[in-house]
Amino acid sequence: MKKITGAQAFIEALRCEGVTHAFGYPGGAVLDIFDAIMDARDIQFILSRHEQGAVHAADGYARASGRVGVCLVTSGPGATNTVTGIATAYMDSIPIVVFTGQVPTHLIGNDAFQEADIVGITRPCTKHNYLVKDVCDLGRVIKEAFYIARTGRPGPVLVDLPKNVMNSTVNFKYPDSVSLDSYCPTYKGHQGQIRRIMGVILKSRRPVIYAGGGVTLADASKELAEFARRLKLPVTTTLMGMGAFPSDDPLSLGMLGMHGTYAANMTVTNSDCLIAVGARFDDRVTGKVDEFAPKARIIHIDIDPTSISKNVKVDLPVVGDCRMVLRGMLAELAGKDAELAEMVSQTEPWRREIGDWKKQQPLKYCKSENIKPQYVIEMIDEIAPDDTIITTEVGQNQMWTAQFYKFNEPRHFLTSGGLGTMGYGFPAAIGAQAAFPGRTVIDIAGDGSIQMNIQELATVVQYNLPVKVMILNNGYLGMVRQWQSLFYKKRYSHTSMAVAPDFVKLAEAYGAKGLRVTRPEDVKDAIREALRIPGPVFVDFVVDPEEDVYPMVPAGAPINNMLLV
Amino acid sequence: MRHAISVYVDNQAGVLSRVVGLFSGRGFNIESLSVAPTLDPAKSMMVITTTGNEQVLEQIKKQLNKLINVIKVVDCADRDYVEREMILVKIKAEKETRAEVLRIADIFRAKVIDVSPKSYTLSLTGDKSKLEGFVEILTPLGIIDLVRTGTVVMEREMQGRRKLT
């Protein structure tokens, strides 16, 4: 075994993990690693223009591909700039490993140049983190970091790498396995409990499935669809669950919660059996907790025991991997054809009632001579290929996308659900495009959000990543303005974005293409044109400035209390 | 309700901070805390006493279990256990009270560990209620200084015995 440097060992470890892409930004403390990266032709390194962009790109890469995203930045400000990205991934349970440079071990704690206690700073927003003090620990730590990031409830792991550890030498051997006696996630659900919940479901008369991001993370969409279709169960999804169940299935109710569909919220409120699968009863979903699904027995399937009975008291929990538990539930149907047929026929009136809710209050908006943002999204959905990956920023653009774009496949919709990070969508699109160079990747943005990581325009131009950014430009921080309009007597305090760059010229200044659309009749052509251009494109849709997102449940109200169009 | 939770953890830098951060980050209060290495020097035992309703405690225990460096979490409220903490009290002891302080120390089986012409320093171990009783009796005599350790707990060897009696 020949001796290699810590930096070379680091590259070797990435290879052993099968890493093909990394996102990051160099600096003093990581010079050794960046030097080693120059020789690692098998790992494509994508240089962002801000460390936050690098983490979101790693996150977008992970969400789109299902693999662990990798990010590498320097110490101090490089490390602190990753915090928002890490917190974003943490809230949405996204497997990424963030490597940060650190000052040499003998300077740690000395307030050295570009020193930050990033392990301390990120302790509450990582699944786990490490400071590598000895190069001999490097292999084990990286192995554990990837293992922890992708197993159980996935999440971000940070590894802090002091400069002297990276330039000292080691007899390097990457470990074959991890031994963590304190960490062993439960995958297989309790068999007796699975039998019990099937008993309850088969006797229910007003059942509904409430599916979240856990279904996508567990790659359980097929099992979910099979389960829902066999039992003819209506399915509503959270924002994170969009695409986990096909929107075009007649059993689909769309999203529930604050901006959920009328049918979804009415169904949950009137249900007698709520089957939560990989969801966590977020306040944006439940509204007033005491009146959430008040008549329902609540079944909760989740890999994370802390999610169970955290916000809503659960009657029948199953801790386990969504896919394995759903398979177990399907297996329980064997030999129960009569019971199943009975249940399906007994729940027929329930599905008719839901059908009426869908008919009474479909998602809608009023047409006008201005471009309606919802219309832009409907047209993107109509024109973009089926395998398009959509990312969004946060706010109205995100909610309209969730409502009006029909997602039929998991991992097609990347959005910051838990943390609600403006500036997420554009760099996340970079990560998705890097993972799938041949597919169309579209960031649906607002004029406010896009400015939060606009510097990544240089990245898409440098690597010729043909990301299409569709800006719904209403000249406002639209969602905040909407709340001010509804609850603060239209006092629009600091939500005007009237002073903004000319996005077309800005895109051109970076070397990308820019298009502007001001009339509804030009929307379709502009989308087609953007998709035809081989490189990155910004399309500036000047939309109705005061359009609101409906339905809307006021904060803290029960979810059947909706403001409608 | 007050709970003593014993948490068996990896003896590594930062583990205490992870555990404590979990409490503070969720607004849970720690009443007392003691940490020390176990027979296996690579592991430490933390004993945390805290209060909260069942739902809060359930969440605390699950969150503790979720930490990578936490190996085992036991809520002593579910078990028969013995608990001890220690107190050091520096108390005024001048002519008229000098004998009285010693009598009280004797009743509680406290030890005198430091003497000066005007004070005694006493040490006492016991459970929370015994220590509280001790402090209550001593207070009128003039406590100069007082320090207390966190609680340590150990399961009783014969579980369920108390339930029979």
Chai-1 contact restraints between the chains, C-beta under 6 A:
chainA,res_idxA,chainB,res_idxB,connection_type,confidence,min_distance_angstrom,max_distance_angstrom,comment,restraint_id
A,R123,B,G21,contact,1.0,0.0,6.0,A-B,restraint_1
A,P124,B,G21,contact,1.0,0.0,6.0,A-B,restraint_2
A,P124,B,G25,contact,1.0,0.0,6.0,A-B,restraint_3
A,H128,B,I68,contact,1.0,0.0,6.0,A-B,restraint_4
A,S182,B,V70,contact,1.0,0.0,6.0,A-B,restraint_5
A,S182,B,I71,contact,1.0,0.0,6.0,A-B,restraint_6
A,Y183,B,I68,contact,1.0,0.0,6.0,A-B,restraint_7
A,P305,B,K62,contact,1.0,0.0,6.0,A-B,restraint_8
A,T306,B,K62,contact,1.0,0.0,6.0,A-B,restraint_9
A,T306,B,Q63,contact,1.0,0.0,6.0,A-B,restraint_10
A,T306,B,K66,contact,1.0,0.0,6.0,A-B,restraint_11
